[in-house]
Amino acid sequence: MLFVTLVACSNRPCHGRVYIDINAPYLRKIPTAIPIFKGMSAGQSHAKLGRMLSGLLAETVEFTGFFKILDRESFLENPQRAGFMQHTINFKNWTDVGAELLIKGGFQCKGDVLEVELRLFDTFSGRLIVGRRYTGRLKDHRRIIYRFCDEVILRLTGHRGIFSTQIAFLSTTTGTKEIYIAGFDGYNPRRFTNTGTITLFPAWSSDGKWLAYTDYRHGKPELFVRHIKEKRGTVVSLEGSSITPAWVPGRFALAASLSYEGNPAIYLLTGNGKITKKLTRHWGIDVAPTWSPDGREFAFVSNRSGSPQIFIKNIEDGNIRRLTYEGNYNTSPQWSPRGNHVAYVGWKNSHLDIYLIGIHANSPIQLTRDAGNNESPTWSPDGTLIAFSSTREGPSRVYVMNANGTDQRRLLLLEGEQTNPSWSPRLTSD
């Protein structure tokens, strides 16, 4: 069990100031100082734990792309001797080294019980932005850091962070394509399926409790819906193929491409696998649906224009319009959580790359280039990051980048190849 206590700080927004505008096309990273956490018990020596906790916090906030973490070698104070309370901090020491934000931490560990106090300051005003005290088991240290980082992002942006999210992906570590799940930052990857054959297209339900995916265990592509924690689920076994599931926002229902009636078309199913409606009707091939955040439209891939292109269908009036026109091969659309863009994969100059296009068909923006083949974009739930797979280092790996294409970096490294990432919604845990 994790206990959280408010530390001498108002819960009101920061006097109307928006430190980070996540809707800005280009963000200036805020210089931030995070000194090594201070042991708070007299005579206590946990230097290694203090370095580990402060390092984890620095890595976690830096992952967002919002912060420039300053080198501790430049700091003008000894963190073990310096003050921890607001009135004891010489903020000029921090503005002199370029820090605009300061995160200080203190901790004590008694047996298996860890208590951590964390405070975020504005160095120019000398004001405490947010402070929290956490008490939990030593093994809960990562949850503690993530919880505080969520508070930091909420205070600085007005939006919740991504630190409770996970990423599902495919890996050939065992010799066959199985689904794995890791933390948002690639931490603790573990296998979710054990089919010994092929699994494809993992997709999270909007409540984060279910994964839908395609499974070949019975020798053909069938649709599986499986609870993340409990050993229960549904198999949709039909003639032909059942692929590319996509959950309807806020509902226990999903769209998928099924070919049991002939050419692959998009159908609507309940989470229990019952087909309720045929959503597309055309002689062409329709696959890869992705829903708008309000569930009123979905984008999909169709070859009805002669080559794979992305189209959008309005559920209410049934109108279908073409979204992509540049290039002869555009696939794998993913609607942004903010609703204004679709990320997709396009073939150009003999490479697959990830592009971004406005839902009203502005000119697409190329996000990856000159770095192998890049596929399967998937959005973080706040719309600030995109995970994808890339062959830029040889075997396919999962990478992450800012939504504008900057700061591209590998997320994790396992044996075999990693492909087809799928970012979860925010998950809740006790």
C-alpha positions in Angstrom: 0.0 0.0 0.0 1.2 3.5 -0.9 0.3 6.5 1.2 0.5 10.1 -0.1 0.5 13.3 2.0 0.2 16.8 0.7 3.2 18.9 1.8 2.5 22.6 2.5 1.3 23.4 -0.9 -1.9 24.8 -2.4 -3.7 22.5 -4.8 -4.7 25.5 -6.9 -3.1 26.0 -10.3 0.2 27.9 -10.4 -1.3 31.4 -10.4 -2.5 31.0 -14.0 1.1 30.4 -15.3 1.5 27.6 -17.9 5.1 26.4 -17.7 4.7 24.0 -20.5 2.2 24.3 -23.4 1.9 20.7 -24.7 0.0 22.0 -27.8 2.9 24.2 -28.9 4.5 22.7 -32.1 8.0 23.2 -30.7 8.8 23.2 -27.0 11.7 24.8 -25.2 13.0 22.4 -22.7 13.0 23.8 -19.2 16.4 23.7 -17.5 15.8 21.7 -14.3 18.1 20.8 -11.4 17.6 17.5 -9.5 20.3 17.2 -6.8 20.9 13.8 -5.1 18.2 13.2 -2.5 19.1 13.8 1.1 18.9 11.2 3.8 16.6 12.7 6.5 17.4 10.4 9.5 20.2 11.4 11.8 23.2 9.1 11.3 21.6 7.4 8.4 23.8 6.5 5.4 21.9 5.6 2.3 24.0 7.4 -0.3 23.4 4.7 -2.9 19.6 4.8 -2.4 19.6 8.6 -2.6 21.5 8.5 -5.9 19.2 5.8 -7.3 16.0 7.7 -6.4 17.2 11.0 -7.8 18.5 9.4 -10.9 15.3 7.6 -11.5 13.3 10.8 -11.1 15.6 12.7 -13.5 15.3 9.9 -16.1 11.6 9.8 -15.8 10.9 13.5 -16.2 13.5 13.8 -19.0 11.6 11.1 -20.9 8.7 13.4 -21.5 10.9 15.7 -23.6 9.8 18.8 -21.6 12.9 19.1 -19.4 16.7 19.7 -19.8 18.3 18.0 -16.8 21.3 20.0 -15.6 24.6 18.3 -14.8 25.1 17.9 -11.1 28.7 18.8 -11.4 27.7 22.4 -12.0 25.7 22.7 -8.8 26.9 25.2 -6.2 25.8 23.4 -3.1 26.3 20.1 -1.3 22.9 18.4 -1.3 23.6 16.5 1.9 24.3 19.8 3.7 22.0 22.2 2.0 18.5 23.0 3.2 15.5 21.1 2.1 12.8 23.4 3.3 11.7 26.4 1.2 13.0 29.1 3.6 16.4 27.4 3.8 17.1 27.3 0.1 19.4 29.8 -1.6 17.6 30.0 -4.9 20.3 32.3 -6.4 22.6 29.3 -6.3 20.2 27.6 -8.7 19.4 30.5 -11.0 23.2 31.2 -11.3 23.6 27.7 -12.8 20.7 28.2 -15.2 18.0 26.2 -13.4 14.5 27.4 -13.8 13.0 24.5 -11.9 14.4 22.7 -8.9 13.3 19.3 -7.5 14.6 18.4 -4.1 14.0 15.1 -2.4 14.6 13.7 1.1 14.1 10.1 2.3 14.4 7.8 5.2 14.3 4.0 5.1 13.4 2.0 8.2 13.6 -1.7 7.4 11.3 -2.3 4.5 9.4 1.0 4.9 10.5 3.9 2.6 9.4 7.5 3.2 10.2 10.0 0.5 9.4 13.7 0.5 9.6 15.5 -2.8 9.3 19.2 -3.7 9.2 21.1 -6.9 10.3 24.8 -6.8 10.2 27.7 -9.2 13.8 29.1 -8.7 13.0 32.6 -10.0 10.1 33.2 -7.6 11.4 30.9 -4.9 7.9 29.4 -4.8 6.9 25.9 -3.9 4.9 24.5 -6.9 4.1 21.1 -5.5 5.2 19.0 -2.5 4.3 15.4 -1.6 5.3 12.9 1.0 5.0 9.2 0.1 5.2 6.2 2.4 5.4 2.7 1.0 7.5 -0.4 0.8 11.1 -0.2 -0.5 10.0 -2.1 -3.6 7.4 0.6 -4.3 10.2 3.2 -5.0 9.4 3.3 -8.7 5.7 3.8 -8.1 6.6 6.6 -5.7 8.7 8.4 -8.3 6.1 7.9 -11.0 3.3 9.3 -8.8 5.3 12.4 -8.1 6.2 12.9 -11.8 2.5 12.7 -12.6 1.9 15.5 -10.1 4.8 17.6 -11.7 3.4 17.2 -15.2 -0.2 18.0 -14.0 1.0 21.2 -12.3 3.2 22.4 -15.1 1.0 21.5 -18.1 -2.5 21.2 -16.7 -2.7 17.7 -18.2 -2.1 14.3 -16.6 1.2 12.5 -17.3 2.0 9.2 -18.9 3.8 7.5 -16.0 1.0 5.0 -15.3 1.0 3.8 -18.9 2.4 0.7 -20.6 3.4 -0.4 -24.1 2.5 -3.7 -25.6 4.6 -4.9 -28.5 5.6 -7.9 -30.5 8.9 -9.7 -30.0 10.6 -12.7 -31.5 12.7 -13.3 -28.3 11.3 -16.9 -28.1 11.6 -17.6 -31.8 8.0 -16.8 -32.6 6.1 -13.5 -32.5 4.6 -13.1 -29.0 3.1 -10.1 -27.3 5.1 -8.5 -24.5 4.2 -5.6 -22.2 6.6 -3.1 -20.7 6.4 0.2 -18.8 6.1 3.4 -20.7 9.9 3.7 -20.6 10.6 0.1 -21.6 11.1 -1.0 -18.0 10.4 -4.6 -17.0 9.3 -6.2 -20.3 7.4 -9.4 -19.7 5.7 -11.8 -22.1 1.9 -11.7 -22.3 1.1 -14.4 -24.8 2.6 -17.9 -25.1 1.2 -19.3 -28.4 4.3 -20.7 -30.0 3.0 -19.4 -33.3 2.3 -15.8 -34.4 0.5 -12.9 -32.7 -0.1 -9.6 -34.4 -1.8 -6.2 -33.9 -2.1 -5.7 -30.1 -4.7 -3.1 -29.2 -5.6 -1.8 -25.7 -9.2 -1.2 -24.6 -9.9 2.3 -23.5 -10.1 1.2 -19.8 -6.8 -0.6 -20.1 -8.2 -3.9 -18.9 -8.2 -5.8 -22.2 -6.0 -6.5 -25.2 -7.4 -7.5 -28.5 -5.0 -9.1 -31.1 -4.7 -11.5 -34.0 -3.5 -15.0 -33.2 -2.5 -17.9 -35.5 -2.6 -20.7 -32.9 -5.4 -22.5 -34.8 -3.6 -22.1 -38.2 -5.5 -19.0 -39.4 -5.7 -15.3 -38.3 -8.3 -15.2 -35.6 -9.3 -12.3 -33.3 -8.6 -12.8 -29.6 -9.9 -10.5 -26.8 -8.1 -11.2 -23.5 -8.2 -9.6 -20.0 -4.9 -8.2 -19.0 -4.9 -9.7 -15.5 -7.5 -12.4 -15.4 -7.4 -15.7 -17.4 -10.5 -15.0 -19.4 -11.4 -13.7 -22.9 -13.0 -14.4 -26.2 -12.0 -15.9 -29.5 -13.6 -14.7 -32.7 -13.3 -17.7 -35.0 -14.6 -17.0 -38.5 -13.7 -18.0 -42.1 -11.0 -15.9 -43.6 -8.9 -13.4 -41.7 -9.7 -11.4 -38.6 -7.1 -8.6 -38.1 -6.3 -5.1 -37.0 -8.6 -4.6 -34.0 -9.3 -1.1 -32.7 -11.4 -0.4 -29.6 -14.2 2.2 -29.7 -13.3 5.0 -27.2 -15.2 4.6 -23.9 -17.0 1.4 -25.0 -16.5 -2.3 -24.6 -16.7 -2.6 -28.4 -14.2 -2.7 -31.2 -13.8 -2.4 -34.9 -11.8 -5.0 -36.9 -11.1 -6.1 -40.5 -12.9 -9.3 -41.2 -13.1 -11.2 -44.5 -15.6 -14.0 -43.7 -18.0 -12.5 -46.3 -15.4 -12.0 -49.0 -13.1 -9.0 -49.3 -11.8 -7.6 -46.0 -14.1 -5.0 -44.6 -14.4 -3.1 -41.3 -17.0 -4.5 -38.8 -18.1 -3.4 -35.4 -18.1 -6.1 -32.7 -18.9 -6.2 -29.0 -16.0 -6.9 -26.6 -17.4 -10.4 -26.4 -16.9 -11.0 -30.1 -20.5 -10.6 -31.4 -20.6 -8.8 -34.8 -23.1 -5.9 -34.6 -22.6 -3.9 -37.8 -20.7 -3.8 -41.1 -19.0 -0.4 -41.2 -17.5 -0.4 -44.7 -18.9 -1.8 -48.0 -16.7 -1.8 -51.0 -15.1 -4.2 -53.5 -11.7 -3.1 -52.3 -9.8 -4.2 -49.2 -10.5 -2.2 -46.0 -8.2 -2.7 -43.0 -6.5 -1.0 -40.0 -9.3 1.1 -38.4 -8.4 3.8 -35.8 -11.0 5.9 -34.0 -11.2 9.6 -33.4 -11.2 10.4 -29.6 -14.9 11.1 -29.6 -15.8 7.9 -31.5 -17.7 9.7 -34.2 -15.3 8.9 -37.0 -12.7 6.3 -37.8 -9.8 6.3 -40.3 -8.9 3.2 -42.2 -6.7 1.9 -45.0 -8.3 1.0 -48.3 -7.1 0.3 -51.8 -10.4 1.5 -53.3 -8.5 4.3 -55.1 -6.0 1.9 -56.7 -3.3 1.9 -54.0 -3.3 1.7 -50.2 -4.5 5.1 -48.9 -6.1 6.4 -45.7 -9.8 7.3 -45.6 -12.1 8.7 -42.9 -15.7 7.6 -42.3 -18.2 9.6 -40.3 -20.4 7.2 -38.3 -23.4 9.5 -38.2 -23.8 10.4 -41.8 -21.9 7.5 -43.4 -19.7 9.9 -45.4 -16.3 8.6 -46.5 -13.5 11.0 -47.6 -9.9 10.4 -48.6 -7.3 11.8 -46.3 -3.9 11.0 -48.0 -3.0 11.8 -51.6 0.8 12.0 -51.5 2.6 8.7 -52.3 1.2 5.4 -53.5 1.4 3.5 -50.2 0.1 4.9 -47.0 -0.9 2.6 -44.1 -1.1 2.1 -40.3 -3.1 5.2 -39.4 -3.3 6.2 -35.7 -5.6 9.0 -34.7 -4.0 11.4 -32.2 -5.5 11.6 -28.7 -6.1 15.4 -29.2 -8.1 14.6 -32.3 -6.3 16.9 -34.7 -3.8 14.7 -36.5 -3.3 11.2 -37.9 0.1 9.5 -37.8 0.7 7.0 -40.5 3.3 5.1 -42.5 4.2 6.1 -46.0 6.5 4.6 -48.6 8.9 7.1 -50.3 12.4 6.9 -51.7 12.4 3.1 -51.1 11.8 3.5 -47.3 8.9 3.3 -45.0 8.7 6.4 -42.8 6.2 7.9 -40.3 4.2 11.0 -41.3 1.8 13.3 -39.6 -1.3 14.8 -41.3 -4.1 17.0 -40.1 -7.5 15.5 -40.2 -8.5 18.2 -42.7 -5.8 17.0 -45.1 -3.1 19.6 -44.7 0.3 18.7 -46.3 1.8 15.8 -44.4 4.9 16.3 -42.2 7.6 13.6 -42.4 8.7 12.7 -38.8 11.4 10.0 -39.6 13.9 10.0 -42.4 17.2 8.4 -43.5 17.0 5.9 -40.7 16.0 2.5 -42.0 12.3 1.5 -42.2 10.0 3.0 -39.6 6.5 1.6 -39.0 3.6 1.1 -36.6 3.2 4.6 -34.9 1.3 4.6 -31.6 0.4 7.7 -29.5 1.0 8.3 -25.8 -2.4 9.1 -24.2 -1.5 12.8 -23.8 -0.6 13.1 -27.4 3.0 14.3 -26.8 5.0 11.2 -27.8 4.9 8.6 -30.5 6.3 5.1 -30.2 7.2 3.2 -33.3 9.3 0.3 -34.7 12.5 1.0 -36.7 15.3 -1.0 -38.4 17.8 1.9 -38.1 20.1 -0.3 -36.1 19.6 -3.4 -38.1 17.0 -5.6 -36.4 13.7 -3.9 -35.7 13.4 -2.3 -32.3 10.8 -0.1 -30.6 11.7 3.6 -30.4 10.0 6.7 -29.1 10.0 10.4 -30.3 8.3 13.6 -29.5 5.1 14.2 -31.5 7.0 16.7 -33.7 9.6 14.0 -34.6 12.4 15.3 -32.3 14.4 13.3 -29.7 14.1 9.9 -31.4 15.6 7.2 -29.1 15.4 3.5 -28.6 12.9 2.3 -25.9 14.2 -1.1 -25.1 16.5 -3.9 -26.3 15.6 -7.6 -26.3 16.7 -10.7 -28.1 15.1 -11.0 -31.5 13.1 -8.2 -33.1 10.5 -5.9 -31.6 7.7 -4.5 -33.7 4.1 -3.2 -33.6 4.0 -1.2 -30.4 0.7 -0.2 -28.9 0.5 2.4 -26.1 -2.0 1.9 -23.3 -4.3 4.4 -21.8 -3.5 5.6 -18.3 -3.8 2.7 -15.9 -5.0 2.8 -12.3 -3.7 0.6 -9.6 -4.3 0.4 -5.8 
